[in-house]
């Protein structure tokens, strides 16, 4: 019987305590992460069998990874074009110094915002958005983003094609 993750595993991680490092991961933890990255719907029983531990041990380890903030949640990988978001773009932003928290809150509220990162280099923020079409993307950039007072400038990089890398390809330890 496949367990329902919403019942078995707490959906929201506990708040992280600043300055307290996460516990080190062992080989079993890394195997569990690899399995869940490949199939976030894998049952506890399946995970336990594949990493050769008891179901109770697998359950405890997964919950510890959630509590430690290693696992931030479970989600579906979406083909944005097939889901009605035919336009995607990375948008770079230069922002007023020390305004990151304020800007981040406003970016999180944008429709289609998928990823936000504070970065170093020629710009301050990298934002990934998915919109239904270029007209909606243009409106997002010209009316929503550029109306944020702390945003000094933007640069839009259209995404022509994107490919999700499978977890085994991304893992540098493999």
C-alpha positions in Angstrom: 0.0 0.0 0.0 1.5 3.3 -1.0 1.5 5.9 1.8 0.0 9.3 1.2 2.9 11.8 1.7 0.5 14.5 3.0 -0.5 12.1 5.9 2.9 10.5 6.4 5.4 13.4 6.2 4.9 16.8 7.7 4.4 19.2 4.7 6.1 22.2 6.1 9.7 22.2 7.5 10.4 23.5 11.0 11.9 27.0 11.1 15.7 26.9 10.8 17.7 28.3 13.7 20.3 30.8 12.4 23.8 29.8 13.1 22.9 26.1 13.8 24.4 23.9 11.0 22.4 21.0 9.6 23.5 17.6 10.8 25.9 15.9 8.3 24.3 13.6 5.8 25.4 10.0 5.5 25.3 7.7 2.5 21.7 6.5 3.4 20.5 10.1 3.7 22.0 10.9 0.3 20.4 7.8 -1.3 17.0 8.9 0.2 17.4 12.3 -1.3 18.3 10.9 -4.7 15.2 8.7 -4.6 12.9 11.5 -3.6 14.3 13.9 -6.2 13.6 11.3 -8.9 10.2 10.3 -7.5 8.8 12.6 -4.8 5.8 10.3 -4.7 7.8 7.2 -3.7 6.2 5.5 -0.7 8.0 5.1 2.6 8.0 1.3 2.1 9.7 1.7 -1.3 12.3 4.1 0.0 13.1 1.8 2.9 13.5 -1.2 0.7 15.7 0.6 -1.8 18.1 2.0 0.9 17.9 -1.3 3.0 16.5 0.2 6.2 13.3 -0.4 8.1 10.2 1.7 7.3 10.4 3.3 10.7 14.1 4.3 10.1 13.2 5.7 6.6 10.3 7.6 8.0 12.5 9.1 10.8 15.3 10.0 8.4 12.9 11.7 6.0 11.3 13.7 8.8 14.8 14.7 10.1 15.7 15.9 6.6 12.5 18.0 6.5 13.1 19.3 10.1 16.7 20.2 9.3 15.5 22.1 6.2 17.4 19.8 3.8 14.1 18.8 2.1 12.2 22.0 1.5 9.1 20.3 0.2 7.7 18.0 -2.5 6.5 19.2 -5.9 5.7 18.2 -9.4 8.0 19.1 -12.3 5.9 21.0 -14.8 6.2 21.5 -18.5 5.3 25.2 -18.4 4.4 25.4 -22.1 1.9 22.6 -21.9 0.5 24.2 -18.7 -0.3 27.4 -20.6 2.8 29.4 -19.8 4.4 29.6 -23.2 6.8 32.5 -22.3 9.6 32.1 -19.8 12.4 34.6 -19.0 15.2 35.2 -16.6 15.1 38.8 -15.5 18.1 40.4 -13.9 17.5 43.3 -11.5 19.7 46.0 -10.0 18.2 47.2 -6.7 18.8 49.8 -4.1 21.4 48.7 -1.6 20.0 47.1 1.5 16.5 46.7 0.0 16.7 42.9 -0.7 14.1 41.8 1.9 11.5 44.4 0.7 12.1 43.6 -3.0 12.0 39.8 -2.3 8.5 40.1 -0.8 7.3 42.1 -3.8 8.8 39.6 -6.3 7.3 36.6 -4.5 3.9 38.2 -5.1 4.4 38.5 -8.8 2.2 36.1 -10.9 4.4 33.5 -12.6 7.5 34.1 -10.4 9.2 30.7 -10.1 12.6 31.4 -8.7 14.3 34.3 -7.0 18.0 34.6 -6.1 20.2 37.3 -4.6 23.4 37.1 -6.5 26.8 38.8 -6.9 28.1 40.4 -10.1 26.8 42.9 -12.5 23.2 42.7 -11.1 21.7 42.0 -7.7 18.7 39.7 -8.3 18.0 36.9 -10.8 14.3 36.2 -11.3 12.8 33.4 -13.3 9.2 33.9 -14.5 6.7 31.9 -16.5 3.8 33.7 -18.2 1.1 32.7 -20.7 2.6 34.8 -23.5 5.1 37.6 -24.4 2.4 40.3 -23.9 1.9 39.2 -20.3 5.7 39.0 -19.8 6.0 42.6 -21.2 3.3 43.8 -18.8 5.0 42.1 -15.9 8.3 43.7 -16.6 7.2 47.2 -17.7 4.3 47.8 -15.2 4.9 45.5 -12.3 8.7 45.1 -11.9 9.7 48.6 -13.0 7.1 50.2 -10.7 8.9 48.8 -7.6 10.7 51.8 -6.2 13.8 49.9 -5.1 14.3 48.4 -8.6 16.9 50.5 -10.4 17.0 48.6 -13.7 16.0 45.3 -15.3 17.3 43.1 -18.2 15.1 40.4 -19.6 16.6 37.2 -21.1 14.0 35.1 -23.0 14.1 31.4 -22.5 13.8 29.6 -25.9 14.0 26.1 -24.5 14.7 24.6 -21.1 15.5 21.1 -19.9 15.2 19.8 -16.3 18.3 17.7 -15.4 17.6 14.5 -13.7 18.9 14.2 -10.1 21.6 11.6 -11.0 23.0 14.0 -13.6 23.1 16.9 -11.0 24.6 15.0 -8.1 28.4 15.8 -8.0 29.0 12.8 -5.7 27.9 10.3 -8.4 
